[in-house]
Amino acid sequence: MKRYCVIGSPIAHSLSPAMHNAAFAALELNKQAHYEAVEVMPNELENFMSVFAQQYAGMNVTIPHKEAVMKYLDEVDDCARTIGAVNTVKVDGGKLIGYNTDWSGFTAALLEGIQQKSHLSANEQTSVKTIFQHKPVLVVGAGGAARAVCFALSQLGAQLYVTNRTIEKAQKLAHDFRGVALSHDKLASIEPSLVVNVTSLGMNPHEFESPVSVSLWQKWKHSKITQYSFDCVYNPLNTQFLKDSISAGFVAITGDGMLVHQGSESFELFTGKKAPIEAMKKAVVVKL
Ligand code: NAP
């Protein structure tokens, strides 16, 4: 039996075990592979990593270990190194190799969300990858996941703006990905084509909170262009951030797609098999 896990703290709420075990079952691998959640506190990471490869074939990594885990790995792929965070570790020939699938999962979910919500024609679908090229996009948040989102948006050629409660972190993030940091009082000066929430605001138990005020959404509202909002928070699905954006005419994309796509890409790294995305989506949707 090959064992996989997700480590973090807190971890009990994680949907990754349900999603990955559903994927193993869909490919009839559930007698050979199993995925579980393991609570690892910051002061336990070193001990856990010393025995990890003897017990597991791979793992996902979540808050608060995505950066700290890197020093225990033999190799880190280029994207994860640029982002500065690892969310997937594979044991390969005894070596621990780190990857980041948050950025590619975000890109896949964003483009899929746009295709689904905008009812694009076949021609328009091929051009969706260039939809944000040279367009102003705003990332709200500057933690580990925001770094992955900024990397993804820089790959899409967007004109990047970053804001954050702690402005120094936004400045560092903007500098690393050739963007511009904006303090809250400057946010009304841009006309964003996309606004992404990568803070933990809006997540249960802060579900009535949003890092963007209703009046700011109304100021951003543009009558001539389609504007998008994306929330990385997925529990609840319809966050205050998305509800307020919809009221201002934005097309809203929920965070469950990012969860499923980052998970499916980790699954493919773990198994070398094409991930059964529909089974993974179904396992997530029933839990939300
Ligand atoms: P993190 O490194 O802990 O960063 C948290 C961010 O939230 C920081 O920018 C922090 O601002 C901000 N924040 C926290 N409390 C706030 C408050 N009361 N007011 C304003 N800002 C506040 O976490 P992370 O790993 O980047 O994750 C961020 C979010 O993305 C979480 O909600 C997580 O669940 C979500 N996420 C979703 C997926 C997915 O698959 N959908 C994947 C990864 C992450 P300061 O810098 O000022 O502290």
Residues whose N, C-alpha, C, O or C-beta is under 5 A from the ligand:
A	BS01	NAP	I63 G141 A142 G143 G144 A145 A146 N164 R165 T166 K169 V198 T199 S200 L201 M203 C232 V233 Y234 G255 M258 L259
